[in-house]
Amino acid sequence: MNRPPYALPEDSDKPFKAVYTGACFCEKVKFEIAREKPLDAKFCHCPTCQKLHGAPFQWAAIVEKTDVHFTEGEDQLIYWNPGEMSQEYILPCKISCKNCRAPIMDEGRNMLLLFPTLIHFDNLEDKRKFYPSCHIFYSRRAVDVKDGLPKWAKHKDDGRPIPETLDEEPDKHRNKC
């Protein structure tokens, strides 16, 4: 593909200057990031992220497509569109390594959701720039997370934040077993 993040923009006046590098688990897919800090970062608790990551939530940093460039292993990428249940490259899609199956990013129509656990940070200060600002889809959480960050039932700034724990919620909102 001849567009970011798969190729550098041809019509750009500014050169791509990598600030960070990253790779999948097996290191067959490598990429560079030309942004010091993301536009935002979030923990997502939606059921799709829980299932695809095999975890109670995912950590994603939002960046522009032009901020990321694959340097190795583009031929090792596989795509998944959960809406269409398709492995074809249809936006929005999930991008993983064909070899180790590590999730690398979600590609939307305009932005990327990059997974900071794959970024090689030189120090804790740089890593903190990618720390999440909030939790989204927290009403669908598998576990409570007591970290003091705002918790949103759906998307950030959609309504009012919700409590961190079930103990703080009225009984009518509890999942009863």
BABALO-948877 format. One record per residue (C-alpha): residue number from 1; x, y, z; residue in one letter. Coordinates in steps of 0.001 Angstrom, whole numbers, padded with zeros to 6 digits. Each point is the difference from the previous one (the first is absolute). Example, Ala and Ser with C-alpha at 12.3 -4.5 7.8 and 13.67 -1.06 7.14 Angstrom:
# BABALO-948877
> 1_012300_-004500_007800_A .
> 2_001370_003440_-000660_S .
END
This chain:
# BABALO-948877
> 1_000000_000000_000000_M .
> 2_001366_003370_-000942_N .
> 3_-001242_002049_002920_R .
> 4_000732_000430_003717_P .
> 5_000692_-001975_002094_P .
> 6_001067_-002449_-002730_Y .
> 7_002017_002559_-001972_A .
> 8_001292_003468_000721_L .
> 9_-002147_002824_-001394_P .
> 10_001322_001047_-003402_E .
> 11_-001366_003531_000105_D .
> 12_001269_000910_003461_S .
> 13_002211_003058_000418_D .
> 14_001357_-001210_003322_K .
> 15_002210_-003080_000307_P .
> 16_-001087_-002928_002176_F .
> 17_002099_000221_003166_K .
> 18_-000366_-003021_002278_A .
> 19_-000303_000698_003722_V .
> 20_-000695_-003608_001027_Y .
> 21_000247_-003460_-001499_T .
> 22_-002178_-003000_000673_G .
> 23_-000549_-003589_-001028_A .
> 24_-002315_-002943_000416_C .
> 25_000905_-002799_002427_F .
> 26_002084_-002008_-002511_C .
> 27_001601_003194_-001431_E .
> 28_-000935_-000890_-003606_K .
> 29_-002155_003130_-000240_V .
> 30_001805_003222_000892_K .
> 31_-001174_003592_-000112_F .
> 32_001028_003546_000851_E .
> 33_-002030_002758_001631_I .
> 34_000602_003657_-000824_A .
> 35_-002024_001450_002864_R .
> 36_001308_000737_003488_E .
> 37_-003363_-000605_001657_K .
> 38_-003350_-001279_-001277_P .
> 39_-003057_002128_-000646_L .
> 40_-001580_-001995_002828_D .
> 41_000271_-003430_001597_A .
> 42_-002714_-002142_001574_K .
> 43_-000777_-003311_001612_F .
> 44_-002859_-001596_-001955_C .
> 45_-002272_-002513_001737_H .
> 46_-002332_-000771_-002926_C .
> 47_-000776_-003708_-000572_P .
> 48_001730_000021_-003413_T .
> 49_003292_001199_001506_C .
> 50_-000339_-002455_002889_Q .
> 51_-000463_-002931_-002377_K .
> 52_002612_000977_-002588_L .
> 53_002658_000767_002616_H .
> 54_-000902_-002854_002342_G .
> 55_000090_002498_002843_A .
> 56_-002424_002030_002128_P .
> 57_000884_003155_-001970_F .
> 58_002422_001424_-002560_Q .
> 59_002321_003019_000196_W .
> 60_-000046_002054_-003197_A .
> 61_001678_003267_-001015_A .
> 62_-001643_002101_-002694_I .
> 63_002352_001342_-002681_V .
> 64_-000251_001304_-003548_E .
> 65_000673_-002516_-002760_K .
> 66_002882_002182_-001193_T .
> 67_001629_-000375_003460_D .
> 68_000749_-003703_-000531_V .
> 69_002073_-001779_-002630_H .
> 70_000623_-003729_-000338_F .
> 71_003720_-000616_-000557_T .
> 72_-000029_-003814_-000167_E .
> 73_-002509_-002772_-000394_G .
> 74_-002845_001668_-001842_E .
> 75_-000428_-003360_-001756_D .
> 76_-000497_-001566_003465_Q .
> 77_-003113_002065_000768_L .
> 78_-003448_-001535_000181_I .
> 79_-003260_001893_000218_Y .
> 80_-003319_-000627_001710_W .
> 81_-003187_002007_-000317_N .
> 82_-002269_-001113_002863_P .
> 83_-003031_001814_-001439_G .
> 84_000203_-001928_-003261_E .
> 85_001554_-003101_001630_M .
> 86_002555_000193_-002795_S .
> 87_003752_-000434_-000392_Q .
> 88_-000048_002392_-002941_E .
> 89_001510_003444_000392_Y .
> 90_-003200_001945_000684_I .
> 91_000122_003085_002231_L .
> 92_-000333_000142_002909_P .
> 93_002116_-003071_000674_C .
> 94_002217_-001710_002536_K .
> 95_003622_-000570_-001047_I .
> 96_002090_-002866_001381_S .
> 97_003194_-001878_-000775_C .
> 98_-000552_-003077_-002156_K .
> 99_002803_-001858_001799_N .
> 100_-000462_000655_003745_C .
> 101_-003601_001291_-000261_R .
> 102_000778_002976_002235_A .
> 103_-002542_002813_-000420_P .
> 104_001895_003042_-001308_I .
> 105_-002606_002688_-000595_M .
> 106_-003515_000811_-001080_D .
> 107_-000199_001982_-003224_E .
> 108_-002992_002278_-000302_G .
> 109_-001045_002105_-002942_R .
> 110_001978_002999_001297_N .
> 111_002085_-001084_003001_M .
> 112_001966_-002893_001472_L .
> 113_-000396_-001514_003436_L .
> 114_003512_-001210_000727_L .
> 115_000730_-002350_002906_F .
> 116_002682_001619_002218_P .
> 117_001148_-003348_001430_T .
> 118_001765_-000535_-003355_L .
> 119_001950_003276_000111_I .
> 120_003657_-000065_001072_H .
> 121_000180_002819_002536_F .
> 122_003447_001108_001179_D .
> 123_-001278_001215_003353_N .
> 124_-003049_000198_002235_L .
> 125_-000503_003698_-000778_E .
> 126_-000589_-000795_-003685_D .
> 127_-002299_-002900_000853_K .
> 128_-002081_002272_002247_R .
> 129_-000773_002185_-003018_K .
> 130_-002045_-002941_-001288_F .
> 131_-001841_-000678_003261_Y .
> 132_-003779_-000042_-000401_P .
> 133_-002175_002976_000859_S .
> 134_-003113_-002087_000732_C .
> 135_-001865_-003291_-000303_H .
> 136_-002666_-000432_-002694_I .
> 137_-002840_-002533_-000124_F .
> 138_000613_-000462_003720_Y .
> 139_-003612_-001083_000482_S .
> 140_001034_-003186_-001862_R .
> 141_003076_-000626_002151_R .
> 142_001098_-003446_001079_A .
> 143_001870_001344_003053_V .
> 144_-000068_003171_002064_D .
> 145_003030_002252_-000424_V .
> 146_000646_002382_002895_K .
> 147_002455_002426_-001580_D .
> 148_-001769_003345_000405_G .
> 149_-000408_000521_-003762_L .
> 150_-003417_001056_-001327_P .
> 151_-002194_-002953_-000959_K .
> 152_-002491_000404_-002851_W .
> 153_-002913_-002356_-000674_A .
> 154_000628_000437_-003717_K .
> 155_002345_002458_-001737_H .
> 156_002004_002741_001714_K .
> 157_-002100_003043_000885_D .
> 158_-003210_-001861_-000929_D .
> 159_-002179_000753_003005_G .
> 160_001463_000020_003486_R .
> 161_002757_-002146_001464_P .
> 162_-001174_-003120_001828_I .
> 163_001277_-001450_003311_P .
> 164_003210_-002052_000104_E .
> 165_-001476_-002936_001886_T .
> 166_-003273_-001867_000150_L .
> 167_-000137_000824_003725_D .
> 168_-000468_003662_-000926_E .
> 169_-002833_-000704_-002451_E .
> 170_-003676_-000248_000933_P .
> 171_-001299_-003593_000238_D .
> 172_-002079_000357_-003164_K .
> 173_003210_000279_-002071_H .
> 174_001784_-003025_001467_R .
> 175_000454_-003202_-001913_N .
> 176_-001766_-002531_002195_K .
> 177_001138_-003618_-000063_C .
END
